[in-house]
C-alpha cells in the first residue's frame, strides 16, 4: 500500500523479496545525476535494496556487489555508471571530496548508505529513503523533490497495473528511451517469454507558440497512447507486423505489447544490411498501395481521427532550421526578418506543389531504430513496425524519404538509388503510379525533413541537453543537398547558400 503526499510517501515491504523487487523497479527510473540516500538501522535492508538496484541496472543477477563498508566506495561500469558509498567510517565531511561525489554525479548515479554522516553535504535534489523494521517486514519512507517523487509514484502505478492485469511479480528491465518522454521496459515472464511495456504518460502542453497552440499540437504529435492503439489496429487489420496489445490503460498511458525482439536492419557494425532495407522498402510499397480509413474506433468508445500533414505542420517543422540551426551556426545571431519571410514564402510555394501528389497514411519515422527485423518470419511479417503513434495523412513520399535517407545511419547513394528503384518497380506493379509527381514530392519532403532534423539536433543539444544527436548533423546536411538536386528546389537552394547553411555535397 502507498500513501502519498506532495513531499513524501511510504510503502510496506513485507519481506526481503519485496525489497529486492522494489530495488529492481527503482533501477528503471534512475538517471545520471541522481543521488539516493539510504538510511536505517543495521539489517534494515539498505544493502539489499542497493544490491538489487545495481544488479538490475547491470542486467546481471550474479554481479558481485560487495559492501563498501571498508572501501567507502564501489563503482560499477554498467548501463549508467553507479557509485555505491558507505559513509559509516567517514571521519569528516571533507572526505567526500576525496571520494569524488561531485564528479560521480556528473554522469552517474550515487547510492549513499549512512547518509547522516555527510552532515548536509549531499545535493539538495537527493532522494531520501529510510528503512525501518515493521512487523515481519520493512517500512520504506521516501522524501525528496516532487519531480523525483512523481517518477517513483509513476513507477509504483505501473507495478500496480501489472499486478492487476495478470503480470504479478514479473521482472522488469530497462529496454530503451527515446527523444520523446516515452520509455520502454522488457518484461521477463515466468515461462521465459518476454513482452514489452510502453510507459507513455500524457504530457502537459507546452506554451503556445503560434495560433494559440503549442508545438506538439501544431505538428500533430500524439498526446496519449490512443493514436498508437488505433494505428496498431489499422496496420494489423491490413496484415502488417505491428505488435499485439496484451493489456492497456489508455488514460494512464501504459501498454503491454508483443515483443518483436532486438533484430535490426543494421549489421553488427551498425551499417545497413541492403537486403533488409530492401525488404522494408517492399513493405512500404505495399503499405502505400493500400487504402486506409481516417477514422478508427477504439474500445473505450472514442474515435481516433488521423490528422492531416497540413501546411502549418510542414512549415513549423521546416522552420526548426531557422529557429535553432542558424543561430547555432552564427554564434547566436538569428535569421533576419527578411530571411525568415523569404524562407516561409519558399515553403508556401513548395507545399502548394504537393497539392496533387499522392497522399496516404504516413508512419512518420520509418527508419532503422523503429524497424525490428524478424528473421524467422516471411514476407512483410519480417518487418516489425513499432513506432507509428504520430502517423498522419500526408505525402506517401515522406516515409520513403525516412528509410532511404535514414537519419541515424548513412545509406550510401548507390543503395539509396537502388531502394528508390525497387520501390518504383513495386508501385508500378501494384497499380496506377505517377512516378514524376512522386519524385517531385520526394524531393520536397526530403528537404522538409532535412530542415526539421538539422534544427532538431541543435534543439536537443541546447534545450534538452541531449548532445549525442549532433553526430547525425553531417548526414542530414548531406540529405538536404540531395533534396536540393531537383529543379523545383532551386529557390531553397539559393536561400541556403545566402544563409550560409553548409549543405554537404558528398556522403559523410
Secondary structure, 3 states (H helix, E strand, C coil): CEEECCCEEEEEECCHHHHHHHHHHHCCCCCCCCEEEEEECCCCCHHHHHHHHHHHHCCCCCCCCCCCCCCCEEEECCCCEEEEEECCCCCCCCHHHHHCHHHHHHHEEEEEECHHHHCCCCCCCCEEEEEEEECCEEEEEEECCHHHHHHHHHHHHHHHHHHHCCCCCCEEEEEEECCCCCEEEEEECCCCCEEEEEECCCCCCCCCCECCECHHHHCCCCCCCHHHHHHHHHHHHCCCCECCEEEEECCCCEEEEECCCCCCCECCCCCECHHHHHHHHHHHHHHHCCCCCCEEECCCCCEEECCECCHHHHHHHHCHHHHHHHHHHCCCCCCCHHHHHHHHHHHHHHHHHCCCCCEEEECCCCCHHHEEECCCCCHHHHEEECCCCCCEEEECHHHHHHHHCCCCCCCCHHHHHHHHHHHHHHHHHHCCCCHHHHHHHHHHHHHHHHHHHHHHHHHHHHCCCCHHHHHHHHHHHHHHHHHCCCHHHHHHHHHHHHHCCCCCCCCC
